[in-house]
């Protein structure tokens, strides 16, 4: 079964060390972080320019420890 763009980007988000982006919004496109920052609107606008018509994943990097159930 082929993975969707969202699944691929989400797996990248889970497996990548994002410590330097703590508390920031990140945009993942083509398995790389193309934009990041604290202002979501600005981050998305930059990503739209860089990713053009491609789909991208928006995620908030936790600022502290996170427990997932």
Secondary structure, DSSP 8 states (H G I E B T S, - for coil): ----HHHHHHHHHHHS--GGGTTSEEEEETTEEEEEES-HHHHHHHHHHHHTTS--EEEE--SS-----
